Amino acid sequence: MGTLAVALASLTLTFTAHGHAPKIGQSSEIGPHWPYAVAVARGAKPVAARLTMQIVDPLGGVHAVDKGPTTEPITNLPIKGVYRDYMVFPPESRGVPLKIRVTVVAGGARRVLVYVVTPRA
């Protein structure tokens, strides 16, 4: 299990997932779920924040991460403390190093975290 955290000015952003090599699915909707959690806290207390999640491909293309089984992008999504969801990686992502960019804004502070994954069969 991988965990990455950014802590500046007492605002902590943590991204937790099951490793850096998620399994690919049959399509972008059908396949194994790769669960993750995003936590935002100030001190040890959860805070309200706005969450944006994107996948950056090796060519620099930026793609919004969808909310669970929907096609609704996670863009400026209001959260309180912890947000849990999952991603499904399509077959064409196999072996391609991708960056998951997590951005939160809380109380005027902005934190960005990058988590690198390479989907596998």
C-alpha positions as CSV (number, residue, x, y, z in Angstrom):
1,M,0.0,0.0,0.0
2,G,1.4,3.4,-1.0
3,T,0.9,6.6,0.9
4,L,2.1,10.0,-0.1
5,A,1.6,13.2,1.9
6,V,2.2,16.9,1.5
7,A,2.2,19.0,4.7
8,L,2.8,22.8,4.5
9,A,1.5,25.5,6.8
10,S,-0.3,22.9,8.8
11,L,-2.5,21.8,5.9
12,T,-1.9,18.1,5.2
13,L,-2.9,16.3,2.0
14,T,-2.6,12.5,2.0
15,F,-3.2,10.1,-0.9
16,T,-3.4,6.4,-0.1
17,A,-3.8,3.6,-2.6
18,H,-3.0,0.0,-3.2
19,G,0.5,0.3,-4.7
20,H,1.8,1.9,-7.9
21,A,0.8,-0.9,-10.3
22,P,-3.0,-1.1,-10.7
23,K,-4.5,-3.9,-12.8
24,I,-6.1,-3.0,-16.1
25,G,-9.7,-3.7,-17.0
26,Q,-11.6,-4.8,-20.0
27,S,-12.6,-1.2,-20.7
28,S,-12.6,2.1,-18.9
29,E,-15.8,1.1,-17.1
30,I,-15.4,-2.6,-16.6
31,G,-12.5,-4.1,-14.7
32,P,-10.9,-4.3,-11.3
33,H,-11.5,-1.4,-9.0
34,W,-8.3,0.4,-7.7
35,P,-9.4,2.0,-4.5
36,Y,-7.9,5.2,-3.1
37,A,-8.5,7.7,-0.4
38,V,-7.7,11.4,-0.2
39,A,-7.4,13.0,3.2
40,V,-7.2,16.7,4.0
41,A,-6.5,17.9,7.6
42,R,-5.2,20.9,9.5
43,G,-3.4,19.7,12.5
44,A,-5.2,16.4,13.2
45,K,-8.6,17.7,12.4
46,P,-10.4,17.1,9.0
47,V,-11.1,20.3,7.1
48,A,-13.6,21.2,4.3
49,A,-11.8,21.5,1.0
50,R,-12.3,21.5,-2.8
51,L,-10.8,18.5,-4.6
52,T,-9.6,18.2,-8.2
53,M,-8.1,15.0,-9.5
54,Q,-6.4,14.5,-12.9
55,I,-4.3,11.9,-14.8
56,V,-1.3,13.3,-16.7
57,D,-0.1,11.1,-19.5
58,P,3.5,10.9,-20.7
59,L,2.8,13.3,-23.6
60,G,1.5,15.9,-21.1
61,G,-2.2,15.4,-21.8
62,V,-4.4,16.1,-18.7
63,H,-7.5,14.1,-18.2
64,A,-10.1,14.5,-15.4
65,V,-10.6,11.5,-13.1
66,D,-14.3,10.4,-13.0
67,K,-16.3,9.9,-9.8
68,G,-16.8,6.1,-9.3
69,P,-19.0,4.6,-12.0
70,T,-20.2,7.9,-13.3
71,T,-18.8,10.2,-16.0
72,E,-18.8,13.1,-13.7
73,P,-15.3,14.6,-13.3
74,I,-13.7,15.2,-10.0
75,T,-13.2,18.9,-10.5
76,N,-13.6,21.4,-7.6
77,L,-15.6,18.7,-5.7
78,P,-16.4,19.8,-2.1
79,I,-15.2,17.3,0.5
80,K,-14.9,17.2,4.3
81,G,-11.8,15.5,5.6
82,V,-11.7,12.2,3.6
83,Y,-12.8,11.3,0.1
84,R,-12.8,7.6,-0.9
85,D,-13.4,6.3,-4.4
86,Y,-11.9,4.0,-7.1
87,M,-10.5,4.1,-10.6
88,V,-10.6,1.6,-13.4
89,F,-7.7,1.6,-15.9
90,P,-8.5,0.8,-19.5
91,P,-6.4,-1.8,-21.5
92,E,-4.7,0.9,-23.5
93,S,-3.1,2.2,-20.3
94,R,-1.1,-1.0,-19.8
95,G,2.6,-0.3,-19.2
96,V,2.2,3.5,-19.6
97,P,3.6,5.5,-16.7
98,L,0.8,7.9,-15.5
99,K,0.8,10.6,-12.9
100,I,-2.3,11.1,-10.7
101,R,-2.4,14.8,-9.8
102,V,-4.4,15.6,-6.7
103,T,-5.1,19.2,-5.9
104,V,-7.0,20.6,-2.9
105,V,-7.9,24.1,-1.9
106,A,-8.8,24.8,1.7
107,G,-9.0,28.1,3.5
108,G,-7.0,29.9,0.8
109,A,-4.2,27.3,0.9
110,R,-3.6,25.1,-2.2
111,R,-1.8,21.8,-2.1
112,V,-0.8,19.6,-5.1
113,L,0.4,16.0,-4.8
114,V,1.5,13.7,-7.6
115,Y,1.3,9.9,-7.4
116,V,2.9,7.8,-10.2
117,V,1.3,4.6,-11.4
118,T,2.0,2.1,-14.2
119,P,-1.0,-0.1,-14.9
120,R,-0.3,-3.8,-15.5
121,A,-2.2,-6.8,-16.8
